[in-house]
Amino acid sequence: MQKSFRLILCASIIGLGLWGWRTWLPTPEEIIRSRLRKLAAIASFERQQGMVSRTYYAQKIVGFFTPDVVIDFDSRGYEAMTINGRDELQQKVLAATRFVGVKVEFLDVNITFGPDKQTAIAN
């Protein structure tokens, strides 16, 4: 009886340790996916939002990127474009706020890490 209790206690501690490890120390891929979900939520806006709140969220969107950001945008029905740097990104985001509403989703994201493990490409 005492051995089974110790075994169950040991398994529970190991299980809690693994759960804590995954919860508080996510992998780099999980961090990137989480940031992309947050970015999509901020970049989406409804028709009812005013221009001031749209401009505020445009500023928050630009904050997700490094100053040397490069974005290749290719979507069905639109001309392909490349955005280089935060300034150009901010101009494009502010131009996009003129639409009546936008819902942003990142589907089937493939993340590839560079050999230095310090850079990543998300397609």
N, C-alpha and C positions, 0 to 999 in steps of 0.2 A: 504494500500500500504506500509506504513512504517513498519507494523508488519511483512508482508511477507518478506520485505528486511532484517529485523533483523533476522528472522528465517533462511533465506538463508545464511546470513553472519555467524550466529552461527553454522549452519551445516557445512559450509565450513571450519571454524576454527577447529571444532572437527575432520573433515575428514583429514585436514592437520596435526593435532596433532597425529592422529592414524598412518598416513603414516610415519611421522617423527619417531614415536616410533618404528615402525617395521623396518625402514631403519637403524636407528642409534643404536638401541638396539636389535639386533637379539637374538633369543632364543639359548640356548646351543646346541640344536640339529642342528639348521641352521649353527652355527659356525663349528661344527664337519663336517657336509656335505660339507661346503665350503672348509675346510682344506683338506678333502679327494679329492675333485675335483682338487685342486692345486697340491696335491701330485701325482695324476694320470698324470697330465700334465707334471710335472717335470720328473717322472719316465719313461715316454714314450720317446723313441728316435728313430731316423731314421737311415737307413743304412749309409747315407752320413756323419753323424757326426763323428768327429775324436775321438781318444782315450782320448785326453786331455779334451775335452768338456764332454765326458761321465764320466770321473773321477770327474770333477767339479760337475756335476749333482748328482753323487753318494754321494758326500759330502753334497749337499743340501738336498737330500732325508733323510739322517741320522739325519739332524737337525730338522725334523718334529717329532721326537720321544724322549721320556724321556730316561734317562740312564737305567732304569729298564724295558724297553719295552719287551713284550712277544707277538710274532706273531705266530699263528698257520696257516700254509699254507697247504691247501688241495685242489688240482685241479685235474680234470679228466686227466688221462694219466700220472700223475706224482706221485711220492711217497710223502706221507704226511710228513711234517717236522715242527719242532718248532724252532723258532729263539728266543734266550734269550739275551737281552742286545744290546747296540749300536754297540759294536765291532763286534759281530757275524753278525749283520745286515749289517754293512759296508762290511764285507768280502763277504757276499752273493750277495749284490748289485754289487760289483766290478766283481764278477764272472759272473753275469748276463749280464754285459756290453760286454761280448765277443760275444754275439749273434749278428746276422745281424741287428736286429731291434726288438723293443718291443713296443706294445701299451697296456697301462694299463687302465683299466676301473673298477670302483666299481659299480656293478649293484645290485639293491635290497638290499641296506644297511639297516640293522635293528640296531638301537642304543638303548641300555639299560643302564640306569643310576643306579649307586649303591645307597644304602640307604642314604649315606652321601652326595649325589649329587655332589661329588668331583671327582668321577671316572665314567668311561663309558666303555662299551664294544660295539664295532661295528662289527657286523657279516655281 
